[in-house]
């Protein structure tokens, strides 16, 4: 394979115009819009739906919580997806919000995380099926999950064993951002101690959370990520209601201790979470999904594909050795089928292996079904 020489920096003798490429890209992106997919995971009654509505300053998903202490919880009983097209200053964002049932609510919580993991992987498969279609769309609708907001109950003690298991499983397939829900139920001293215990447990169990370390980051980006890591898990309070503080209407909650202003950094860390998700790391969340989680997923599938190839080759050799040489048309027809399957497999393998930005799970076993 030919190698390219180190490029030499040249000075232009006149204006060429390729510096407008950024404006060209911006124009196409603005026309196309952006896609962002968020999944919320946590136990029942932690305000998952309410926080999403608070972050995006709109009623995007119905809250299953209570409006009063006498009202029973309205639980999410199955995985639900709602889609919205929101616009801000000419920027269009197609937002998919995936609301999951509260896990850990049953008597037997064994493998309660599996439906969530399956849903995330199903989006991988759906994307690849469209990618491999001969007459595929120019822009494939992306339903891959870019961010998982993981809600931690504000017990003030430590993570529950089920939380640790679910966090470990999720961190393998998606960008996980943990938050302490309803943090106004903790005093400032309790909140600091609770966050420190959570960080210690995450480090002890080697659970990797977003944002990740990277050699491609510059000094400013690396410093920003370090500040974010020090703040995780975010202690947040969500509210869709407005309350009046000093004659000014703000989003917040009123309780017997006073009024909680969700956008006051002294009350909670909601502002930092919102800025993190929408103003500083939204694009990186999308890119990391493709470059890290999908790349790992694709590599795993290619290894499985290689093993399948070896097994199929061994089986064909054994069958060829066991069959006595014949010259009849039936033998020729059977041999043609094996040859057809073998070359079809090789063609598909090259297609998947050489194609860039294809990250998903794909089962090609159906190709090897005998047509006899």
Beta strands, then each sheet from edge to edge (+ up, - down):
strand 1: 34-41
strand 2: 80-88
strand 3: 91-99
strand 4: 147-152
strand 5: 176-180
strand 6: 234-235
strand 7: 242-245
strand 8: 248-255
strand 9: 258-261
sheet 1: 2+ 3- 1- 4- 5- 6-
sheet 2: 7+ 8- 9+
end
